[in-house]
Amino acid sequence: MKIKTKFFGEVDIDEKQIVSFDEGIPGFPEYKKYVVLNDEELDFVFLQSAEEENLCFITMPPAMIVGDYNFDLSSDTVEKLELEKAEDAAVLAILNIPEDFKKMTANLKAPIIINTKNNKGIQELLDGDNYSMKHQVFKEDV
């Protein structure tokens, strides 16, 4: 299947690569099918809508930003994703990349969780105050 992407032009993907967000992603409830695209030169992971070429979230694994990033998933999310083992979960933080990339922030408060066994995804709003929606990715002296 071919899809048009925001950053990579037209790409050929296997339908098995499509990640389904049954509830959509907050702010974009009408788009439920995404594909994960990696750029070998960058540490970014692109979460590209398979339905809208101009909708692409630039993400990265939170552990690359905060080495000890961990949290407990709600039982509701575990059930919705049909997640059996923690190691089956891929976790991504959505990035906000302004013109001055040194001011890039990551949403660590509401990570994207993908069950890699069945390709179901959700954005989980974490309880508590451990993480921010605008976590500074780079230290100020960059």
VOPA-930175 format. One record per atom (N, C-alpha, C): residue number from 1; atom name; x, y, z. Coordinates in steps of 0.02 Angstrom, whole numbers. Example, Ala and Ser with C-alpha at 12.3 -4.5 7.8 and 13.67 -1.06 7.14 Angstrom:
PT  pos  site       x       y       z
PT    1     N     660    -284     390
PT    1    CA     615    -225     390
PT    1     C     660    -165     390
PT    2     N     642    -112     354
PT    2    CA     684     -53     357
PT    2     C     645       2     394
# end
This chain:
PT  pos  site       x       y       z
PT    1     N      43     -59       0
PT    1    CA       0       0       0
PT    1     C      45      62       0
PT    2     N      27     111     -39
PT    2    CA      65     173     -42
PT    2     C      29     227      -2
PT    3     N      69     266      36
PT    3    CA      40     324      71
PT    3     C      84     384      56
PT    4     N      52     442      57
PT    4    CA      89     505      49
PT    4     C     107     529     119
PT    5     N     169     551     127
PT    5    CA     193     573     192
PT    5     C     215     646     190
PT    6     N     218     676     249
PT    6    CA     238     746     254
PT    6     C     312     756     239
PT    7     N     354     710     261
PT    7    CA     427     720     256
PT    7     C     462     673     208
PT    8     N     431     618     189
PT    8    CA     466     567     149
PT    8     C     435     556      80
PT    9     N     388     599      61
PT    9    CA     355     589      -4
PT    9     C     309     528      -1
PT   10     N     303     494     -57
PT   10    CA     262     434     -59
PT   10     C     303     374     -38
PT   11     N     277     335       9
PT   11    CA     313     276      32
PT   11     C     267     215      26
PT   12     N     299     159      15
PT   12    CA     264      95      10
PT   12     C     268      61      78
PT   13     N     211      45     106
PT   13    CA     210      11     172
PT   13     C     168     -52     167
PT   14     N     183     -98     211
PT   14    CA     143    -158     219
PT   14     C      85    -140     266
PT   15     N      26    -162     251
PT   15    CA     -32    -145     294
PT   15     C     -22    -169     366
PT   16     N      22    -219     376
PT   16    CA      36    -244     443
PT   16     C      74    -191     485
PT   17     N     103    -141     451
PT   17    CA     139     -88     486
PT   17     C      93     -35     516
PT   18     N      30     -36     497
PT   18    CA     -16      17     520
PT   18     C     -32       7     594
PT   19     N     -24      61     631
PT   19    CA     -41      62     702
PT   19     C    -109      94     708
PT   20     N    -155      60     742
PT   20    CA    -224      85     749
PT   20     C    -233     119     817
PT   21     N    -255     181     815
PT   21    CA    -273     218     874
PT   21     C    -349     222     874
PT   22     N    -381     175     908
PT   22    CA    -454     170     906
PT   22     C    -489     235     927
PT   23     N    -458     272     973
PT   23    CA    -487     335     996
PT   23     C    -456     395     961
PT   24     N    -414     383     912
PT   24    CA    -376     437     882
PT   24     C    -324     462     931
PT   25     N    -293     517     914
PT   25    CA    -245     551     958
PT   25     C    -279     616     979
PT   26     N    -276     635    1043
PT   26    CA    -310     696    1065
PT   26     C    -295     755    1018
PT   27     N    -349     787     997
PT   27    CA    -343     842     950
PT   27     C    -353     821     877
PT   28     N    -346     755     865
PT   28    CA    -352     727     798
PT   28     C    -393     663     799
PT   29     N    -454     665     829
PT   29    CA    -492     603     839
PT   29     C    -513     568     774
PT   30     N    -517     605     719
PT   30    CA    -540     576     656
PT   30     C    -488     533     621
PT   31     N    -424     540     641
PT   31    CA    -370     502     609
PT   31     C    -350     446     656
PT   32     N    -359     384     634
PT   32    CA    -349     327     678
PT   32     C    -294     279     654
PT   33     N    -268     290     595
PT   33    CA    -217     244     567
PT   33     C    -152     282     555
PT   34     N     -99     255     584
PT   34    CA     -33     287     580
PT   34     C      19     234     563
PT   35     N      75     258     539
PT   35    CA     131     213     526
PT   35     C     193     245     558
PT   36     N     236     202     586
PT   36    CA     298     225     617
PT   36     C     353     223     564
PT   37     N     383     281     552
PT   37    CA     438     287     504
PT   37     C     500     310     540
PT   38     N     556     278     526
PT   38    CA     620     297     557
PT   38     C     664     330     506
PT   39     N     703     378     528
PT   39    CA     754     409     486
PT   39     C     821     386     513
PT   40     N     858     349     472
PT   40    CA     920     319     496
PT   40     C     972     371     516
PT   41     N     967     433     490
PT   41    CA    1016     485     506
PT   41     C     997     524     569
PT   42     N     935     519     589
PT   42    CA     912     557     647
PT   42     C     886     509     701
PT   43     N     883     534     761
PT   43    CA     856     494     816
PT   43     C     780     501     821
PT   44     N     750     538     775
PT   44    CA     678     548     776
PT   44     C     641     488     749
PT   45     N     581     479     775
PT   45    CA     534     428     750
PT   45     C     473     468     726
PT   46     N     453     456     665
PT   46    CA     397     493     636
PT   46     C     334     450     640
PT   47     N     283     477     672
PT   47    CA     218     444     677
PT   47     C     173     477     625
PT   48     N     171     448     566
PT   48    CA     138     476     508
PT   48     C      67     449     501
PT   49     N      19     494     493
PT   49    CA     -49     473     480
PT   49     C     -51     438     412
PT   50     N     -85     382     409
PT   50    CA     -94     346     345
PT   50     C    -154     375     308
PT   51     N    -190     421     340
PT   51    CA    -251     449     311
PT   51     C    -243     522     290
PT   52     N    -195     557     318
PT   52    CA    -185     628     303
PT   52     C    -110     642     298
PT   53     N     -87     656     237
PT   53    CA     -15     663     226
PT   53     C      17     720     266
PT   54     N     -20     772     282
PT   54    CA       9     828     319
PT   54     C       9     819     394
PT   55     N     -16     763     418
PT   55    CA     -17     750     490
PT   55     C      37     699     508
PT   56     N      89     725     539
PT   56    CA     145     683     559
PT   56     C     173     709     625
PT   57     N     176     666     674
PT   57    CA     205     684     739
PT   57     C     278     663     740
PT   58     N     321     710     758
PT   58    CA     392     694     765
PT   58     C     401     674     838
PT   59     N     428     615     849
PT   59    CA     434     588     917
PT   59     C     504     560     928
PT   60     N     516     540     989
PT   60    CA     576     501    1005
PT   60     C     562     463    1069
PT   61     N     598     409    1080
PT   61    CA     589     372    1142
PT   61     C     607     417    1202
PT   62     N     564     421    1252
PT   62    CA     578     464    1309
PT   62     C     642     447    1346
PT   63     N     663     385    1344
PT   63    CA     724     365    1378
PT   63     C     786     399    1348
PT   64     N     780     424    1286
PT   64    CA     835     461    1256
PT   64     C     838     532    1284
PT   65     N     784     554    1315
PT   65    CA     781     622    1342
PT   65     C     793     620    1418
PT   66     N     760     573    1451
PT   66    CA     765     564    1523
PT   66     C     783     491    1534
PT   67     N     844     477    1553
PT   67    CA     868     408    1557
PT   67     C     827     362    1601
PT   68     N     799     389    1655
PT   68    CA     762     346    1702
PT   68     C     686     355    1695
PT   69     N     663     369    1635
PT   69    CA     592     379    1622
PT   69     C     554     313    1635
PT   70     N     508     315    1681
PT   70    CA     465     256    1691
PT   70     C     400     278    1724
PT   71     N     350     237    1715
PT   71    CA     283     253    1739
PT   71     C     242     189    1740
PT   72     N     185     192    1772
PT   72    CA     138     137    1773
PT   72     C      80     153    1726
PT   73     N      65     107    1681
PT   73    CA       7     115    1637
PT   73     C     -57     100    1676
PT   74     N    -109     135    1660
PT   74    CA    -173     120    1692
PT   74     C    -197      52    1668
PT   75     N    -236      18    1709
PT   75    CA    -262     -48    1690
PT   75     C    -308     -41    1629
PT   76     N    -341      17    1624
PT   76    CA    -385      30    1566
PT   76     C    -344      31    1501
PT   77     N    -286      63    1503
PT   77    CA    -243      66    1443
PT   77     C    -215      -3    1427
PT   78     N    -194     -39    1477
PT   78    CA    -168    -107    1467
PT   78     C    -221    -150    1433
PT   79     N    -283    -143    1456
PT   79    CA    -339    -181    1427
PT   79     C    -353    -159    1355
PT   80     N    -356     -94    1343
PT   80    CA    -370     -69    1276
PT   80     C    -317     -90    1225
PT   81     N    -254     -91    1247
PT   81    CA    -200    -110    1202
PT   81     C    -190    -186    1198
PT   82     N    -225    -222    1243
PT   82    CA    -217    -295    1248
PT   82     C    -143    -312    1261
PT   83     N    -113    -273    1305
PT   83    CA     -42    -279    1320
PT   83     C     -31    -334    1372
PT   84     N       9    -384    1354
PT   84    CA      23    -439    1399
PT   84     C      89    -431    1436
PT   85     N     139    -402    1404
PT   85    CA     205    -393    1435
PT   85     C     229    -322    1423
PT   86     N     262    -295    1474
PT   86    CA     288    -226    1469
PT   86     C     335    -218    1410
PT   87     N     375    -269    1396
PT   87    CA     424    -263    1342
PT   87     C     392    -261    1273
PT   88     N     327    -274    1269
PT   88    CA     292    -269    1205
PT   88     C     269    -197    1190
PT   89     N     280    -152    1238
PT   89    CA     258     -83    1230
PT   89     C     315     -39    1204
PT   90     N     303      -5    1148
PT   90    CA     348      46    1124
PT   90     C     322     113    1150
PT   91     N     366     154    1177
PT   91    CA     345     217    1208
PT   91     C     379     274    1170
PT   92     N     339     323    1150
PT   92    CA     365     381    1113
PT   92     C     339     445    1144
PT   93     N     381     497    1144
PT   93    CA     362     563    1167
PT   93     C     355     609    1106
PT   94     N     299     643    1101
PT   94    CA     289     691    1047
PT   94     C     331     753    1060
PT   95     N     366     775    1008
PT   95    CA     410     832    1013
PT   95     C     377     895     985
PT   96     N     395     951    1013
PT   96    CA     377    1016     986
PT   96     C     442    1048     965
PT   97     N     452    1058     900
PT   97    CA     516    1083     874
PT   97     C     506    1152     845
PT   98     N     524    1204     884
PT   98    CA     517    1273     859
PT   98     C     573    1289     810
PT   99     N     569    1349     781
PT   99    CA     621    1370     734
PT   99     C     690    1366     766
PT  100     N     696    1387     828
PT  100    CA     759    1381     865
PT  100     C     758    1311     898
PT  101     N     786    1262     863
PT  101    CA     781    1192     885
PT  101     C     807    1181     955
PT  102     N     850    1226     980
PT  102    CA     877    1218    1048
PT  102     C     822    1226    1101
PT  103     N     765    1252    1080
PT  103    CA     709    1261    1126
PT  103     C     658    1204    1119
PT  104     N     678    1150    1087
PT  104    CA     635    1092    1077
PT  104     C     611    1065    1144
PT  105     N     546    1047    1146
PT  105    CA     518    1016    1206
PT  105     C     487     949    1189
PT  106     N     480     908    1240
PT  106    CA     450     842    1232
PT  106     C     392     835    1281
PT  107     N     338     805    1258
PT  107    CA     281     792    1301
PT  107     C     292     725    1336
PT  108     N     321     729    1396
PT  108    CA     334     668    1435
PT  108     C     274     650    1478
PT  109     N     227     696    1486
PT  109    CA     167     685    1527
PT  109     C     116     641    1492
PT  110     N     116     642    1425
PT  110    CA      65     604    1387
PT  110     C     100     566    1330
PT  111     N     135     512    1348
PT  111    CA     171     474    1296
PT  111     C     124     434    1250
PT  112     N     149     420    1192
PT  112    CA     116     374    1145
PT  112     C     139     304    1165
PT  113     N      92     258    1173
PT  113    CA     107     189    1190
PT  113     C      82     146    1133
PT  114     N     126     103    1107
PT  114    CA     107      58    1052
PT  114     C     122     -14    1073
PT  115     N      71     -56    1068
PT  115    CA      82    -128    1078
PT  115     C     112    -154    1013
PT  116     N     175    -174    1016
PT  116    CA     210    -196     955
PT  116     C     188    -264     931
PT  117     N     149    -300     971
PT  117    CA     125    -366     950
PT  117     C      62    -361     907
PT  118     N      19    -311     922
PT  118    CA     -44    -306     883
PT  118     C     -53    -238     850
PT  119     N      -3    -194     858
PT  119    CA      -5    -127     828
PT  119     C     -65     -85     848
PT  120     N     -83     -89     912
PT  120    CA    -134     -44     939
PT  120     C     -97      10     977
PT  121     N    -121      72     970
PT  121    CA     -89     128    1002
PT  121     C    -138     172    1040
PT  122     N    -110     211    1086
PT  122    CA    -149     258    1126
PT  122     C    -102     312    1152
PT  123     N    -129     371    1165
PT  123    CA     -91     421    1201
PT  123     C    -116     421    1272
PT  124     N     -71     407    1319
PT  124    CA     -89     399    1390
PT  124     C     -70     462    1429
PT  125     N    -118     493    1463
PT  125    CA    -103     549    1507
PT  125     C     -85     519    1575
PT  126     N     -22     529    1595
PT  126    CA       3     500    1657
PT  126     C     -22     538    1718
PT  127     N     -34     501    1772
PT  127    CA     -52     531    1835
PT  127     C      10     560    1868
PT  128     N      -1     606    1914
PT  128    CA      55     633    1953
PT  128     C      90     691    1918
PT  129     N     140     717    1952
PT  129    CA     177     775    1928
PT  129     C     249     759    1911
PT  130     N     265     695    1898
PT  130    CA     334     676    1883
PT  130     C     360     704    1818
PT  131     N     315     713    1769
PT  131    CA     336     733    1702
PT  131     C     294     792    1677
PT  132     N     324     828    1631
PT  132    CA     293     888    1603
PT  132     C     272     877    1530
PT  133     N     225     917    1507
PT  133    CA     206     916    1437
PT  133     C     256     956    1395
PT  134     N     297     996    1428
PT  134    CA     346    1038    1392
PT  134     C     415    1030    1424
PT  135     N     439     968    1424
PT  135    CA     505     954    1452
PT  135     C     559     978    1403
PT  136     N     604    1020    1426
PT  136    CA     658    1046    1384
PT  136     C     704     988    1365
PT  137     N     713     977    1299
PT  137    CA     754     921    1276
PT  137     C     828     936    1285
PT  138     N     849     997    1268
PT  138    CA     920    1015    1273
PT  138     C     931    1058    1335
PT  139     N     989    1049    1366
PT  139    CA    1007    1091    1422
PT  139     C    1018    1162    1394
PT  140     N    1012    1212    1436
PT  140    CA    1015    1281    1413
PT  140     C    1081    1300    1380
PT  141     N    1135    1266    1396
PT  141    CA    1201    1286    1369
PT  141     C    1217    1255    1301
PT  142     N    1167    1227    1267
PT  142    CA    1178    1196    1201
PT  142     C    1187    1251    1149
# end
